[in-house]
């Protein structure tokens, strides 16, 4: 790892730790903290190394991890390794008033702590509103089932789980059956991983 990259990531970890986010697992750029019972606030640092050695950039992603839902998902289609992915997340730039993709740049000799503290401050100011909204199960489950933040290839996995947790087993089976119909006859990784949802 380049010196600039390691220095920038160390500054980010320090700034996140100052807001109670702790690294989820050694060797990754995912940080979590408790947000509500059974829900963890989640920050992932997407790194952009294309500009090295003169520029290293980070695109922070902010979200939540609902432990019960993720436990069900792991049970149905996990690979045997504990998962630390978010249930729902969004790049920080889209949560800011300008609502667009944004990277924070680190340069050799720059004030890495100031850059990291800047985006951590924005996580606290804007990301925390997003996180707080999604700690409410009714809001999160509505978003998982019908919202615009879930990408199409993920919804067939999370929507049935949200429906089951809301007591709508019939609705969950309808979503699963529709997806199984769509992928019928395919033998790719996704199809093999999805089939256990029907039981």
LUMVOMAR-57888 format. One record per residue (C-alpha): y negated, z negated, x; residue in one letter. Coordinates in steps of 0.2 Angstrom, whole numbers, plus 5000, padded with zeros to 4 digits. Each point is the difference from the previous one (the first is absolute). Last residue first. Layout:
BEGIN
YZXa ...
END
This chain:
BEGIN
511849974815x 498650124995x 498949955014x 501550025012x 499650194999x 498349995009x 500649995018x 501250154998x 498650104992x 498749955013x 501250045015x 500450184994x 501450054989x 499250094985x 501050054985x 499049894988x 498349965007x 499050024984x 501349934989x 500249855011x 498149974998x 500150014981x 501449895000x 499149875011x 498450004989x 501149994984x 501049865007x 498449905004x 499450024982x 501649944993x 500049855012x 498249954994x 500049815004x 498450015011x 501049975016x 501150154994x 498450114997x 499349955017x 501750055008x 500150164990x 498250055006x 500349965019x 501350135004x 499650144989x 498149975005x 500350035018x 500250195001x 498550024988x 498849895011x 499449844992x 498149975000x 499750104984x 500749874988x 501450014987x 501549905005x 499549925016x 498249984994x 500549924984x 501249895011x 498649955011x 498849964986x 501249894990x 500649925016x 498349945005x 500050005019x 499450184999x 498249964995x 499949875014x 500650135013x 498750134994x 498649875000x 500649945017x 499950175007x 498250014997x 499149855008x 501549935010x 500650175006x 498250055003x 499949855012x 501650055008x 499250175003x 498549935009x 501049865009x 501150145008x 498550105006x 499149845006x 501649945010x 500250185008x 498349995007x 500150175010x 500550025018x 501250134996x 499750064982x 500749934983x 499750094984x 500249944982x 500750144989x 499450044982x 500750104985x 498950004986x 499349884986x 498249995005x 499949824992x 501549945010x 501850004993x 500450175005x 499549965018x 501349865000x 501550114998x 500949954984x 501649904997x 501349964987x 501749915002x 499649985019x 501450025013x 500749865009x 501950034997x 501449905007x 501450115007x 501550044990x 499550184996x 499349964983x 500350094984x 500449884987x 499949835008x 498450065009x 499250054984x 500449844992x 499349905014x 498550115000x 499749964982x 500249815003x 498950005016x 498550104993x 499250075015x 498150044999x 498850125007x 498850055013x 500250155013x 499050005016x 499650175008x 499949965018x 499350115014x 500250025019x 498750105010x 499950065018x 501849985006x 500550044987x 499350114986x 501650044991x 500549814999x 499649974982x 500849844994x 500349944983x 499749814999x 500949934985x 499349854990x 500949914986x 499649864989x 501649914995x 500649964982x 501349884995x 498749874995x 498350075004x 499250085015x 501049945015x 499750095016x 500650165008x 499850115015x 500850165004x 499750095017x 501849995007x 500949935015x 500349824994x 500149994982x 498849954986x 498549975011x 498949874993x 498550014988x 499049844999x 498350085001x 499849955018x 501850075003x 499350174994x 498649995014x 501349955013x 501250134995x 498750145000x 499449955018x 501850015006x 500150174992x 498550065009x 500549935017x 501750084998x 499350174995x 498750005014x 501349955013x 501250144995x 501749954993x 
END
